[in-house]
């Protein structure tokens, strides 16, 4: 999976979790949504993305067998 796609999945998941927790637990969970949104905006301007560092340490975005072309096929 490409790093960009993984970041989008992570951000979307965090927003959905935050909205669910705000609905069922406490409206203060909307601060998590605000944090994710601010982080996406600042990363667009600065190029620094903490989620990218976190996912990179988990091995996301590095080549793996499922991302490489099948044997005998050209890329």
N, CA, C and O atoms as a Maestro MAE file, in Angstrom:
{
 s_m_m2io_version
 :::
 2.0.0
}

f_m_ct {
 s_m_title
 :::
 protein
 m_atom[300] {
  # First column is atom index #
  i_m_mmod_type
  r_m_x_coord
  r_m_y_coord
  r_m_z_coord
  i_m_residue_number
  s_m_chain_name
  s_m_pdb_residue_name
  s_m_pdb_atom_name
  i_m_atomic_number
  :::
  1 25 0.843 -1.172 0.000 1 A "UNK " " N  " 7
  2 3 0.000 0.000 0.000 1 A "UNK " " CA " 6
  3 2 0.888 1.234 0.000 1 A "UNK " " C  " 6
  4 15 1.910 1.278 0.685 1 A "UNK " " O  " 8
  5 25 0.496 2.215 -0.759 2 A "UNK " " N  " 7
  6 3 1.252 3.457 -0.808 2 A "UNK " " CA " 6
  7 2 1.057 4.235 0.485 2 A "UNK " " C  " 6
  8 15 0.000 4.167 1.112 2 A "UNK " " O  " 8
  9 25 2.094 4.976 0.875 3 A "UNK " " N  " 7
  10 3 2.056 5.748 2.106 3 A "UNK " " CA " 6
  11 2 0.905 6.759 2.090 3 A "UNK " " C  " 6
  12 15 0.215 6.935 3.094 3 A "UNK " " O  " 8
  13 25 0.701 7.418 0.955 4 A "UNK " " N  " 7
  14 3 -0.358 8.429 0.855 4 A "UNK " " CA " 6
  15 2 -1.733 7.822 1.133 4 A "UNK " " C  " 6
  16 15 -2.552 8.419 1.831 4 A "UNK " " O  " 8
  17 25 -1.976 6.642 0.589 5 A "UNK " " N  " 7
  18 3 -3.253 5.971 0.827 5 A "UNK " " CA " 6
  19 2 -3.403 5.568 2.290 5 A "UNK " " C  " 6
  20 15 -4.488 5.683 2.861 5 A "UNK " " O  " 8
  21 25 -2.332 5.104 2.884 6 A "UNK " " N  " 7
  22 3 -2.379 4.695 4.291 6 A "UNK " " CA " 6
  23 2 -2.672 5.890 5.193 6 A "UNK " " C  " 6
  24 15 -3.411 5.763 6.169 6 A "UNK " " O  " 8
  25 25 -2.099 7.047 4.874 7 A "UNK " " N  " 7
  26 3 -2.357 8.247 5.667 7 A "UNK " " CA " 6
  27 2 -3.816 8.665 5.545 7 A "UNK " " C  " 6
  28 15 -4.437 9.056 6.534 7 A "UNK " " O  " 8
  29 25 -4.358 8.586 4.356 8 A "UNK " " N  " 7
  30 3 -5.772 8.924 4.171 8 A "UNK " " CA " 6
  31 2 -6.676 7.977 4.943 8 A "UNK " " C  " 6
  32 15 -7.654 8.408 5.554 8 A "UNK " " O  " 8
  33 25 -6.357 6.696 4.921 9 A "UNK " " N  " 7
  34 3 -7.143 5.711 5.673 9 A "UNK " " CA " 6
  35 2 -7.047 5.985 7.164 9 A "UNK " " C  " 6
  36 15 -8.055 5.938 7.869 9 A "UNK " " O  " 8
  37 25 -5.846 6.272 7.652 10 A "UNK " " N  " 7
  38 3 -5.661 6.556 9.071 10 A "UNK " " CA " 6
  39 2 -6.427 7.809 9.481 10 A "UNK " " C  " 6
  40 15 -7.113 7.805 10.503 10 A "UNK " " O  " 8
  41 25 -6.319 8.877 8.702 11 A "UNK " " N  " 7
  42 3 -7.008 10.127 9.023 11 A "UNK " " CA " 6
  43 2 -8.523 9.934 9.012 11 A "UNK " " C  " 6
  44 15 -9.211 10.395 9.923 11 A "UNK " " O  " 8
  45 25 -9.040 9.269 8.004 12 A "UNK " " N  " 7
  46 3 -10.475 9.020 7.930 12 A "UNK " " CA " 6
  47 2 -10.977 8.166 9.075 12 A "UNK " " C  " 6
  48 15 -12.052 8.416 9.620 12 A "UNK " " O  " 8
  49 25 -10.204 7.164 9.438 13 A "UNK " " N  " 7
  50 3 -10.574 6.306 10.559 13 A "UNK " " CA " 6
  51 2 -10.594 7.084 11.866 13 A "UNK " " C  " 6
  52 15 -11.505 6.918 12.677 13 A "UNK " " O  " 8
  53 25 -9.600 7.928 12.073 14 A "UNK " " N  " 7
  54 3 -9.543 8.739 13.292 14 A "UNK " " CA " 6
  55 2 -10.739 9.691 13.370 14 A "UNK " " C  " 6
  56 15 -11.312 9.874 14.443 14 A "UNK " " O  " 8
  57 25 -11.114 10.288 12.257 15 A "UNK " " N  " 7
  58 3 -12.263 11.192 12.240 15 A "UNK " " CA " 6
  59 2 -13.545 10.431 12.565 15 A "UNK " " C  " 6
  60 15 -14.352 10.900 13.368 15 A "UNK " " O  " 8
  61 25 -13.744 9.268 11.956 16 A "UNK " " N  " 7
  62 3 -14.952 8.486 12.221 16 A "UNK " " CA " 6
  63 2 -15.010 8.004 13.669 16 A "UNK " " C  " 6
  64 15 -16.078 8.012 14.282 16 A "UNK " " O  " 8
  65 25 -13.872 7.585 14.217 17 A "UNK " " N  " 7
  66 3 -13.824 7.174 15.621 17 A "UNK " " CA " 6
  67 2 -14.155 8.358 16.520 17 A "UNK " " C  " 6
  68 15 -14.921 8.225 17.475 17 A "UNK " " O  " 8
  69 25 -13.581 9.506 16.213 18 A "UNK " " N  " 7
  70 3 -13.816 10.703 17.005 18 A "UNK " " CA " 6
  71 2 -15.288 11.109 16.995 18 A "UNK " " C  " 6
  72 15 -15.849 11.447 18.037 18 A "UNK " " O  " 8
  73 25 -15.903 11.077 15.837 19 A "UNK " " N  " 7
  74 3 -17.321 11.430 15.737 19 A "UNK " " CA " 6
  75 2 -18.184 10.442 16.522 19 A "UNK " " C  " 6
  76 15 -19.132 10.840 17.199 19 A "UNK " " O  " 8
  77 25 -17.855 9.169 16.429 20 A "UNK " " N  " 7
  78 3 -18.611 8.155 17.173 20 A "UNK " " CA " 6
  79 2 -18.475 8.362 18.676 20 A "UNK " " C  " 6
  80 15 -19.464 8.303 19.408 20 A "UNK " " O  " 8
  81 25 -17.253 8.605 19.133 21 A "UNK " " N  " 7
  82 3 -17.029 8.831 20.558 21 A "UNK " " CA " 6
  83 2 -17.704 10.123 21.023 21 A "UNK " " C  " 6
  84 15 -18.207 10.191 22.144 21 A "UNK " " O  " 8
  85 25 -17.715 11.139 20.172 22 A "UNK " " N  " 7
  86 3 -18.391 12.393 20.530 22 A "UNK " " CA " 6
  87 2 -19.893 12.177 20.666 22 A "UNK " " C  " 6
  88 15 -20.537 12.788 21.519 22 A "UNK " " O  " 8
  89 25 -20.440 11.326 19.841 23 A "UNK " " N  " 7
  90 3 -21.883 11.062 19.894 23 A "UNK " " CA " 6
  91 2 -22.254 10.243 21.126 23 A "UNK " " C  " 6
  92 15 -23.220 10.570 21.816 23 A "UNK " " O  " 8
  93 25 -21.497 9.180 21.409 24 A "UNK " " N  " 7
  94 3 -21.881 8.254 22.461 24 A "UNK " " CA " 6
  95 2 -21.201 8.496 23.811 24 A "UNK " " C  " 6
  96 15 -21.702 8.033 24.836 24 A "UNK " " O  " 8
  97 25 -20.075 9.209 23.835 25 A "UNK " " N  " 7
  98 3 -19.342 9.362 25.093 25 A "UNK " " CA " 6
  99 2 -19.334 10.814 25.568 25 A "UNK " " C  " 6
  100 15 -19.920 11.141 26.600 25 A "UNK " " O  " 8
  101 25 -18.666 11.679 24.806 26 A "UNK " " N  " 7
  102 3 -18.535 13.074 25.208 26 A "UNK " " CA " 6
  103 2 -18.213 13.934 23.999 26 A "UNK " " C  " 6
  104 15 -17.443 13.511 23.136 26 A "UNK " " O  " 8
  105 25 -18.784 15.133 23.912 27 A "UNK " " N  " 7
  106 3 -18.484 16.016 22.777 27 A "UNK " " CA " 6
  107 2 -17.024 16.470 22.739 27 A "UNK " " C  " 6
  108 15 -16.552 16.968 21.717 27 A "UNK " " O  " 8
  109 25 -16.323 16.299 23.835 28 A "UNK " " N  " 7
  110 3 -14.903 16.674 23.859 28 A "UNK " " CA " 6
  111 2 -14.070 15.850 22.874 28 A "UNK " " C  " 6
  112 15 -12.966 16.259 22.514 28 A "UNK " " O  " 8
  113 25 -14.576 14.704 22.436 29 A "UNK " " N  " 7
  114 3 -13.857 13.888 21.464 29 A "UNK " " CA " 6
  115 2 -13.746 14.572 20.103 29 A "UNK " " C  " 6
  116 15 -12.947 14.157 19.264 29 A "UNK " " O  " 8
  117 25 -14.544 15.616 19.882 30 A "UNK " " N  " 7
  118 3 -14.433 16.363 18.630 30 A "UNK " " CA " 6
  119 2 -13.092 17.091 18.528 30 A "UNK " " C  " 6
  120 15 -12.685 17.495 17.439 30 A "UNK " " O  " 8
  121 25 -12.410 17.256 19.659 31 A "UNK " " N  " 7
  122 3 -11.069 17.847 19.628 31 A "UNK " " CA " 6
  123 2 -10.104 16.948 18.839 31 A "UNK " " C  " 6
  124 15 -9.172 17.441 18.202 31 A "UNK " " O  " 8
  125 25 -10.328 15.650 18.884 32 A "UNK " " N  " 7
  126 3 -9.502 14.738 18.089 32 A "UNK " " CA " 6
  127 2 -9.700 15.003 16.599 32 A "UNK " " C  " 6
  128 15 -8.734 15.008 15.837 32 A "UNK " " O  " 8
  129 25 -10.938 15.221 16.183 33 A "UNK " " N  " 7
  130 3 -11.217 15.550 14.786 33 A "UNK " " CA " 6
  131 2 -10.532 16.846 14.394 33 A "UNK " " C  " 6
  132 15 -9.954 16.946 13.312 33 A "UNK " " O  " 8
  133 25 -10.596 17.855 15.283 34 A "UNK " " N  " 7
  134 3 -9.937 19.130 15.019 34 A "UNK " " CA " 6
  135 2 -8.424 18.946 14.908 34 A "UNK " " C  " 6
  136 15 -7.781 19.559 14.055 34 A "UNK " " O  " 8
  137 25 -7.861 18.109 15.763 35 A "UNK " " N  " 7
  138 3 -6.419 17.850 15.718 35 A "UNK " " CA " 6
  139 2 -6.026 17.194 14.396 35 A "UNK " " C  " 6
  140 15 -5.031 17.581 13.783 35 A "UNK " " O  " 8
  141 25 -6.794 16.215 13.960 36 A "UNK " " N  " 7
  142 3 -6.496 15.536 12.695 36 A "UNK " " CA " 6
  143 2 -6.579 16.523 11.535 36 A "UNK " " C  " 6
  144 15 -5.715 16.523 10.658 36 A "UNK " " O  " 8
  145 25 -7.605 17.360 11.525 37 A "UNK " " N  " 7
  146 3 -7.752 18.353 10.460 37 A "UNK " " CA " 6
  147 2 -6.607 19.354 10.443 37 A "UNK " " C  " 6
  148 15 -6.068 19.657 9.378 37 A "UNK " " O  " 8
  149 25 -6.228 19.875 11.611 38 A "UNK " " N  " 7
  150 3 -5.106 20.824 11.693 38 A "UNK " " CA " 6
  151 2 -3.807 20.167 11.255 38 A "UNK " " C  " 6
  152 15 -2.978 20.793 10.595 38 A "UNK " " O  " 8
  153 25 -3.633 18.909 11.624 39 A "UNK " " N  " 7
  154 3 -2.421 18.194 11.249 39 A "UNK " " CA " 6
  155 2 -2.344 18.006 9.737 39 A "UNK " " C  " 6
  156 15 -1.265 18.125 9.156 39 A "UNK " " O  " 8
  157 25 -3.473 17.714 9.092 40 A "UNK " " N  " 7
  158 3 -3.485 17.566 7.637 40 A "UNK " " CA " 6
  159 2 -3.143 18.886 6.950 40 A "UNK " " C  " 6
  160 15 -2.415 18.906 5.957 40 A "UNK " " O  " 8
  161 25 -3.671 19.988 7.484 41 A "UNK " " N  " 7
  162 3 -3.387 21.297 6.897 41 A "UNK " " CA " 6
  163 2 -1.922 21.668 7.071 41 A "UNK " " C  " 6
  164 15 -1.280 22.105 6.117 41 A "UNK " " O  " 8
  165 25 -1.383 21.500 8.279 42 A "UNK " " N  " 7
  166 3 0.019 21.872 8.494 42 A "UNK " " CA " 6
  167 2 0.962 20.995 7.690 42 A "UNK " " C  " 6
  168 15 2.006 21.468 7.242 42 A "UNK " " O  " 8
  169 25 0.620 19.728 7.497 43 A "UNK " " N  " 7
  170 3 1.504 18.861 6.716 43 A "UNK " " CA " 6
  171 2 1.521 19.254 5.243 43 A "UNK " " C  " 6
  172 15 2.513 19.035 4.548 43 A "UNK " " O  " 8
  173 25 0.416 19.837 4.770 44 A "UNK " " N  " 7
  174 3 0.385 20.305 3.382 44 A "UNK " " CA " 6
  175 2 1.338 21.479 3.175 44 A "UNK " " C  " 6
  176 15 1.923 21.626 2.102 44 A "UNK " " O  " 8
  177 25 1.494 22.320 4.207 45 A "UNK " " N  " 7
  178 3 2.367 23.483 4.096 45 A "UNK " " CA " 6
  179 2 3.823 23.180 4.446 45 A "UNK " " C  " 6
  180 15 4.736 23.721 3.823 45 A "UNK " " O  " 8
  181 25 4.043 22.321 5.435 46 A "UNK " " N  " 7
  182 3 5.407 22.089 5.916 46 A "UNK " " CA " 6
  183 2 6.048 20.832 5.350 46 A "UNK " " C  " 6
  184 15 7.274 20.735 5.297 46 A "UNK " " O  " 8
  185 25 5.238 19.866 4.928 47 A "UNK " " N  " 7
  186 3 5.779 18.601 4.450 47 A "UNK " " CA " 6
  187 2 6.085 17.629 5.580 47 A "UNK " " C  " 6
  188 15 6.503 16.500 5.322 47 A "UNK " " O  " 8
  189 25 5.885 18.047 6.830 48 A "UNK " " N  " 7
  190 3 6.117 17.176 7.984 48 A "UNK " " CA " 6
  191 2 4.809 16.531 8.394 48 A "UNK " " C  " 6
  192 15 3.826 17.225 8.657 48 A "UNK " " O  " 8
  193 25 4.791 15.210 8.451 49 A "UNK " " N  " 7
  194 3 3.582 14.482 8.801 49 A "UNK " " CA " 6
  195 2 3.922 13.416 9.844 49 A "UNK " " C  " 6
  196 15 4.561 12.415 9.519 49 A "UNK " " O  " 8
  197 25 3.501 13.623 11.091 50 A "UNK " " N  " 7
  198 3 3.780 12.622 12.124 50 A "UNK " " CA " 6
  199 2 3.201 11.247 11.787 50 A "UNK " " C  " 6
  200 15 3.791 10.222 12.128 50 A "UNK " " O  " 8
  201 25 2.057 11.225 11.122 51 A "UNK " " N  " 7
  202 3 1.454 9.941 10.748 51 A "UNK " " CA " 6
  203 2 2.352 9.179 9.778 51 A "UNK " " C  " 6
  204 15 2.431 7.952 9.831 51 A "UNK " " O  " 8
  205 25 3.026 9.906 8.897 52 A "UNK " " N  " 7
  206 3 3.939 9.258 7.956 52 A "UNK " " CA " 6
  207 2 5.101 8.613 8.694 52 A "UNK " " C  " 6
  208 15 5.514 7.504 8.356 52 A "UNK " " O  " 8
  209 25 5.628 9.298 9.695 53 A "UNK " " N  " 7
  210 3 6.713 8.724 10.499 53 A "UNK " " CA " 6
  211 2 6.235 7.477 11.230 53 A "UNK " " C  " 6
  212 15 6.933 6.463 11.260 53 A "UNK " " O  " 8
  213 25 5.048 7.553 11.819 54 A "UNK " " N  " 7
  214 3 4.477 6.422 12.558 54 A "UNK " " CA " 6
  215 2 4.243 5.230 11.640 54 A "UNK " " C  " 6
  216 15 4.639 4.110 11.962 54 A "UNK " " O  " 8
  217 25 3.601 5.465 10.500 55 A "UNK " " N  " 7
  218 3 3.319 4.372 9.567 55 A "UNK " " CA " 6
  219 2 4.592 3.812 8.948 55 A "UNK " " C  " 6
  220 15 4.678 2.614 8.678 55 A "UNK " " O  " 8
  221 25 5.582 4.676 8.721 56 A "UNK " " N  " 7
  222 3 6.856 4.208 8.184 56 A "UNK " " CA " 6
  223 2 7.540 3.241 9.124 56 A "UNK " " C  " 6
  224 15 8.152 2.267 8.685 56 A "UNK " " O  " 8
  225 25 7.439 3.510 10.435 57 A "UNK " " N  " 7
  226 3 8.031 2.603 11.422 57 A "UNK " " CA " 6
  227 2 7.304 1.270 11.463 57 A "UNK " " C  " 6
  228 15 7.880 0.251 11.844 57 A "UNK " " O  " 8
  229 25 6.038 1.279 11.070 58 A "UNK " " N  " 7
  230 3 5.278 0.025 11.000 58 A "UNK " " CA " 6
  231 2 5.535 -0.735 9.700 58 A "UNK " " C  " 6
  232 15 5.068 -1.862 9.536 58 A "UNK " " O  " 8
  233 25 6.279 -0.117 8.775 59 A "UNK " " N  " 7
  234 3 6.620 -0.791 7.529 59 A "UNK " " CA " 6
  235 2 5.690 -0.483 6.374 59 A "UNK " " C  " 6
  236 15 5.793 -1.110 5.320 59 A "UNK " " O  " 8
  237 25 4.790 0.460 6.544 60 A "UNK " " N  " 7
  238 3 3.867 0.817 5.468 60 A "UNK " " CA " 6
  239 2 4.630 1.626 4.420 60 A "UNK " " C  " 6
  240 15 5.452 2.475 4.764 60 A "UNK " " O  " 8
  241 25 4.362 1.367 3.167 61 A "UNK " " N  " 7
  242 3 4.984 2.110 2.085 61 A "UNK " " CA " 6
  243 2 6.266 1.497 1.567 61 A "UNK " " C  " 6
  244 15 6.803 1.940 0.552 61 A "UNK " " O  " 8
  245 25 6.757 0.492 2.247 62 A "UNK " " N  " 7
  246 3 7.956 -0.197 1.774 62 A "UNK " " CA " 6
  247 2 7.533 -1.333 0.857 62 A "UNK " " C  " 6
  248 15 6.455 -1.903 1.024 62 A "UNK " " O  " 8
  249 25 8.360 -1.654 -0.089 63 A "UNK " " N  " 7
  250 3 8.021 -2.707 -1.041 63 A "UNK " " CA " 6
  251 2 7.784 -4.035 -0.357 63 A "UNK " " C  " 6
  252 15 8.506 -4.409 0.567 63 A "UNK " " O  " 8
  253 25 6.782 -4.737 -0.810 64 A "UNK " " N  " 7
  254 3 6.504 -6.070 -0.299 64 A "UNK " " CA " 6
  255 2 6.104 -6.965 -1.465 64 A "UNK " " C  " 6
  256 15 5.937 -6.490 -2.588 64 A "UNK " " O  " 8
  257 25 5.953 -8.239 -1.202 65 A "UNK " " N  " 7
  258 3 5.662 -9.180 -2.265 65 A "UNK " " CA " 6
  259 2 4.312 -8.884 -2.932 65 A "UNK " " C  " 6
  260 15 4.148 -9.145 -4.124 65 A "UNK " " O  " 8
  261 25 3.362 -8.352 -2.191 66 A "UNK " " N  " 7
  262 3 2.047 -8.121 -2.794 66 A "UNK " " CA " 6
  263 2 2.031 -6.845 -3.660 66 A "UNK " " C  " 6
  264 15 1.088 -6.632 -4.423 66 A "UNK " " O  " 8
  265 25 3.050 -6.012 -3.545 67 A "UNK " " N  " 7
  266 3 3.089 -4.786 -4.325 67 A "UNK " " CA " 6
  267 2 3.960 -4.919 -5.573 67 A "UNK " " C  " 6
  268 15 3.876 -4.093 -6.482 67 A "UNK " " O  " 8
  269 25 4.781 -5.938 -5.617 68 A "UNK " " N  " 7
  270 3 5.672 -6.097 -6.753 68 A "UNK " " CA " 6
  271 2 4.954 -6.822 -7.883 68 A "UNK " " C  " 6
  272 15 4.027 -7.595 -7.637 68 A "UNK " " O  " 8
  273 25 5.381 -6.575 -9.132 69 A "UNK " " N  " 7
  274 3 4.723 -7.253 -10.248 69 A "UNK " " CA " 6
  275 2 4.958 -8.754 -10.184 69 A "UNK " " C  " 6
  276 15 5.957 -9.214 -9.630 69 A "UNK " " O  " 8
  277 25 4.032 -9.512 -10.754 70 A "UNK " " N  " 7
  278 3 4.151 -10.961 -10.755 70 A "UNK " " CA " 6
  279 2 5.361 -11.379 -11.591 70 A "UNK " " C  " 6
  280 15 5.820 -10.647 -12.468 70 A "UNK " " O  " 8
  281 25 5.853 -12.559 -11.297 71 A "UNK " " N  " 7
  282 3 7.018 -13.052 -12.023 71 A "UNK " " CA " 6
  283 2 6.695 -13.205 -13.503 71 A "UNK " " C  " 6
  284 15 5.632 -13.699 -13.879 71 A "UNK " " O  " 8
  285 25 7.616 -12.781 -14.313 72 A "UNK " " N  " 7
  286 3 7.452 -12.916 -15.748 72 A "UNK " " CA " 6
  287 2 6.714 -11.748 -16.379 72 A "UNK " " C  " 6
  288 15 6.600 -11.676 -17.602 72 A "UNK " " O  " 8
  289 25 6.214 -10.839 -15.563 73 A "UNK " " N  " 7
  290 3 5.526 -9.666 -16.109 73 A "UNK " " CA " 6
  291 2 6.397 -8.441 -15.894 73 A "UNK " " C  " 6
  292 15 7.145 -8.330 -14.923 73 A "UNK " " O  " 8
  293 25 6.268 -7.542 -16.832 74 A "UNK " " N  " 7
  294 3 7.027 -6.308 -16.728 74 A "UNK " " CA " 6
  295 2 6.181 -5.277 -15.999 74 A "UNK " " C  " 6
  296 15 4.973 -5.186 -16.216 74 A "UNK " " O  " 8
  297 25 6.844 -4.476 -15.105 75 A "UNK " " N  " 7
  298 3 6.273 -3.546 -14.228 75 A "UNK " " CA " 6
  299 2 5.324 -2.570 -14.619 75 A "UNK " " C  " 6
  300 15 4.867 -1.785 -13.788 75 A "UNK " " O  " 8
  :::
 }
 m_bond[299] {
  # First column is bond index #
  i_m_from
  i_m_to
  i_m_order
  :::
  1 1 2 1
  2 2 3 1
  3 3 4 2
  4 3 5 1
  5 5 6 1
  6 6 7 1
  7 7 8 2
  8 7 9 1
  9 9 10 1
  10 10 11 1
  11 11 12 2
  12 11 13 1
  13 13 14 1
  14 14 15 1
  15 15 16 2
  16 15 17 1
  17 17 18 1
  18 18 19 1
  19 19 20 2
  20 19 21 1
  21 21 22 1
  22 22 23 1
  23 23 24 2
  24 23 25 1
  25 25 26 1
  26 26 27 1
  27 27 28 2
  28 27 29 1
  29 29 30 1
  30 30 31 1
  31 31 32 2
  32 31 33 1
  33 33 34 1
  34 34 35 1
  35 35 36 2
  36 35 37 1
  37 37 38 1
  38 38 39 1
  39 39 40 2
  40 39 41 1
  41 41 42 1
  42 42 43 1
  43 43 44 2
  44 43 45 1
  45 45 46 1
  46 46 47 1
  47 47 48 2
  48 47 49 1
  49 49 50 1
  50 50 51 1
  51 51 52 2
  52 51 53 1
  53 53 54 1
  54 54 55 1
  55 55 56 2
  56 55 57 1
  57 57 58 1
  58 58 59 1
  59 59 60 2
  60 59 61 1
  61 61 62 1
  62 62 63 1
  63 63 64 2
  64 63 65 1
  65 65 66 1
  66 66 67 1
  67 67 68 2
  68 67 69 1
  69 69 70 1
  70 70 71 1
  71 71 72 2
  72 71 73 1
  73 73 74 1
  74 74 75 1
  75 75 76 2
  76 75 77 1
  77 77 78 1
  78 78 79 1
  79 79 80 2
  80 79 81 1
  81 81 82 1
  82 82 83 1
  83 83 84 2
  84 83 85 1
  85 85 86 1
  86 86 87 1
  87 87 88 2
  88 87 89 1
  89 89 90 1
  90 90 91 1
  91 91 92 2
  92 91 93 1
  93 93 94 1
  94 94 95 1
  95 95 96 2
  96 95 97 1
  97 97 98 1
  98 98 99 1
  99 99 100 2
  100 99 101 1
  101 101 102 1
  102 102 103 1
  103 103 104 2
  104 103 105 1
  105 105 106 1
  106 106 107 1
  107 107 108 2
  108 107 109 1
  109 109 110 1
  110 110 111 1
  111 111 112 2
  112 111 113 1
  113 113 114 1
  114 114 115 1
  115 115 116 2
  116 115 117 1
  117 117 118 1
  118 118 119 1
  119 119 120 2
  120 119 121 1
  121 121 122 1
  122 122 123 1
  123 123 124 2
  124 123 125 1
  125 125 126 1
  126 126 127 1
  127 127 128 2
  128 127 129 1
  129 129 130 1
  130 130 131 1
  131 131 132 2
  132 131 133 1
  133 133 134 1
  134 134 135 1
  135 135 136 2
  136 135 137 1
  137 137 138 1
  138 138 139 1
  139 139 140 2
  140 139 141 1
  141 141 142 1
  142 142 143 1
  143 143 144 2
  144 143 145 1
  145 145 146 1
  146 146 147 1
  147 147 148 2
  148 147 149 1
  149 149 150 1
  150 150 151 1
  151 151 152 2
  152 151 153 1
  153 153 154 1
  154 154 155 1
  155 155 156 2
  156 155 157 1
  157 157 158 1
  158 158 159 1
  159 159 160 2
  160 159 161 1
  161 161 162 1
  162 162 163 1
  163 163 164 2
  164 163 165 1
  165 165 166 1
  166 166 167 1
  167 167 168 2
  168 167 169 1
  169 169 170 1
  170 170 171 1
  171 171 172 2
  172 171 173 1
  173 173 174 1
  174 174 175 1
  175 175 176 2
  176 175 177 1
  177 177 178 1
  178 178 179 1
  179 179 180 2
  180 179 181 1
  181 181 182 1
  182 182 183 1
  183 183 184 2
  184 183 185 1
  185 185 186 1
  186 186 187 1
  187 187 188 2
  188 187 189 1
  189 189 190 1
  190 190 191 1
  191 191 192 2
  192 191 193 1
  193 193 194 1
  194 194 195 1
  195 195 196 2
  196 195 197 1
  197 197 198 1
  198 198 199 1
  199 199 200 2
  200 199 201 1
  201 201 202 1
  202 202 203 1
  203 203 204 2
  204 203 205 1
  205 205 206 1
  206 206 207 1
  207 207 208 2
  208 207 209 1
  209 209 210 1
  210 210 211 1
  211 211 212 2
  212 211 213 1
  213 213 214 1
  214 214 215 1
  215 215 216 2
  216 215 217 1
  217 217 218 1
  218 218 219 1
  219 219 220 2
  220 219 221 1
  221 221 222 1
  222 222 223 1
  223 223 224 2
  224 223 225 1
  225 225 226 1
  226 226 227 1
  227 227 228 2
  228 227 229 1
  229 229 230 1
  230 230 231 1
  231 231 232 2
  232 231 233 1
  233 233 234 1
  234 234 235 1
  235 235 236 2
  236 235 237 1
  237 237 238 1
  238 238 239 1
  239 239 240 2
  240 239 241 1
  241 241 242 1
  242 242 243 1
  243 243 244 2
  244 243 245 1
  245 245 246 1
  246 246 247 1
  247 247 248 2
  248 247 249 1
  249 249 250 1
  250 250 251 1
  251 251 252 2
  252 251 253 1
  253 253 254 1
  254 254 255 1
  255 255 256 2
  256 255 257 1
  257 257 258 1
  258 258 259 1
  259 259 260 2
  260 259 261 1
  261 261 262 1
  262 262 263 1
  263 263 264 2
  264 263 265 1
  265 265 266 1
  266 266 267 1
  267 267 268 2
  268 267 269 1
  269 269 270 1
  270 270 271 1
  271 271 272 2
  272 271 273 1
  273 273 274 1
  274 274 275 1
  275 275 276 2
  276 275 277 1
  277 277 278 1
  278 278 279 1
  279 279 280 2
  280 279 281 1
  281 281 282 1
  282 282 283 1
  283 283 284 2
  284 283 285 1
  285 285 286 1
  286 286 287 1
  287 287 288 2
  288 287 289 1
  289 289 290 1
  290 290 291 1
  291 291 292 2
  292 291 293 1
  293 293 294 1
  294 294 295 1
  295 295 296 2
  296 295 297 1
  297 297 298 1
  298 298 299 1
  299 299 300 2
  :::
 }
}
